[in-house]
Amino acid sequence: MNYQDLFSKALSGMSGNIIREITKVTQQPGFTSLAGGSPSPDCFPARELQEIAAEVIEKKKIAALQYGASEGYLPLREWIAGWVKEKGINATLSQVIITSGSQQGIDLLAKTFLDPGNRVLVENPTYIAAIKIFSVYQSVFEPVFSDGDGIIPESLEEILNQKACKLLYLIPNFQNPSGVTLTAQRRKAISEIVSRHNLILLEDDPYGELRYSGEMIPPMKASDPDGRVVYMGSFSKIICPGLRVAFSIGAPEIMQKVAIGKQNTDMHTSNLSQLLIYEFCSRGLLPAHIEKCCNIYRKKRDMMLELLETHFPAEVSWTKPAGGIFIWAKLPAGVSSMEILKEALKEKLAFIPGEDFFASGGGSNTMRFNFCNITSAQMEDGILRLGQLIKRFLTNK
Ligand SMILES: Cc1ncc(COP(=O)(O)O)c(C=O)c1O
């Protein structure tokens, strides 16, 4: 059977996400992987969740196991509305919706706002899965120049002076893939541009709590007088991703539409997952748990930065993130990270080549490393061997 002519236009030309493809290969025994976007299982609060699971199934059987509201489990929504106040976000209950991961939040917001041909502004590079989602809604990408301080407001304004766009997608903290954080000054400038040009801003913040140095910068949602910002947070990187619990916060009119979209997609996020997250958070366990994860990840970040300094050739540069889970490296122009990956895979070594993080091409000399989900021994071995491989490539160029 040839299905090609029958597939939807949106999906027929689309390939799988490169991270998921590489991650499948790296699950073979003996692989050293700097690839993937997973947090460390050492940071899953498994024992606490096990106890809570037994308790909620026994004592809150209906809330945990029956169908629930599309907007999410009410006590969890209330808890989140209280929690985000610490970041300066004032949200009423009707502004908070639980989603099955912020991945679904991005999809639902795209479904809410995007018609085919609408222009979406993205950081360059940006999160691969967001590129895939916006592509399904047949968006036209407008990549905005970024540097070590995040996207450049002047570049954003220049595009908007020429073309009407609908949505700006930003990951302001410890960006995926670059690890870069958008400065407070730029956040303010960008907020003004967003207002002036009638944009919706999707502020995607799954890494914000994982800060290892410096001070928290308030989210753009904290100063959003016109209700243009939809803020997304996730429990994936601070509790565990398998439960698939995240949240979106936006103007009530927007969230009503998002809830309608969610009714059609999955009806509601797993109630059992929501109750596990709610009980964990409302028992006050989250702050100490985040601190524990930050202490583990800070050490891993520092170790990888040191190893890169020792083993990588001087022609390669890389970011020094203040948080999150990724380091982003740049090879000299003309050196292909995909070619290096092909050789690396033969040696059972993996990383993510950067090309697919660029919505409109480019970036073939870039690469992303996950420093949090790897043992010290694997990290030492992986960075040493990758450094040697890159040196061989540069000598033979
Ligand atoms: C920037 C960004 N947004 C969203 C997600 C999706 O996270 P979730 O597990 O909440 O769906 C990820 C996951 O890696 C991410 O890096």
The ligand as an SDF file (V2000), in Angstrom:
LIG
                    3D

 16 16  0  0  0  0  0  0  0  0999 V2000
   12.2060   24.6460   25.3950 C   0  0  0  0  0  0  0  0  0  0  0  0
   11.3480   23.4740   25.6620 C   0  0  0  0  0  0  0  0  0  0  0  0
   10.0210   23.6250   25.6680 N   0  0  0  0  0  0  0  0  0  0  0  0
    9.2110   22.5950   25.9280 C   0  0  0  0  0  0  0  0  0  0  0  0
    9.6990   21.3400   26.1870 C   0  0  0  0  0  0  0  0  0  0  0  0
    8.7390   20.2350   26.4310 C   0  0  0  0  0  0  0  0  0  0  0  0
    8.7240   19.8600   27.7580 O   0  0  0  0  0  0  0  0  0  0  0  0
    7.5650   18.9900   28.3940 P   0  0  0  0  0  0  0  0  0  0  0  0
    8.2160   17.7620   28.9000 O   0  0  0  0  0  0  0  0  0  0  0  0
    6.9620   19.8430   29.4580 O   0  0  0  0  0  0  0  0  0  0  0  0
    6.5770   18.7070   27.3000 O   0  0  0  0  0  0  0  0  0  0  0  0
   11.0800   21.1260   26.2070 C   0  0  0  0  0  0  0  0  0  0  0  0
   11.6190   19.7880   26.4660 C   0  0  0  0  0  0  0  0  0  0  0  0
   12.7650   19.4950   26.3470 O   0  0  0  0  0  0  0  0  0  0  0  0
   11.9240   22.2280   25.9300 C   0  0  0  0  0  0  0  0  0  0  0  0
   13.2570   22.1010   25.9200 O   0  0  0  0  0  0  0  0  0  0  0  0
  1  2  1  0
  2  3  1  0
  2 15  2  0
  3  4  2  0
  4  5  1  0
  5  6  1  0
  5 12  2  0
  6  7  1  0
  7  8  1  0
  8  9  2  0
  8 10  1  0
  8 11  1  0
 12 13  1  0
 12 15  1  0
 13 14  2  0
 15 16  1  0
M  END
$$$$
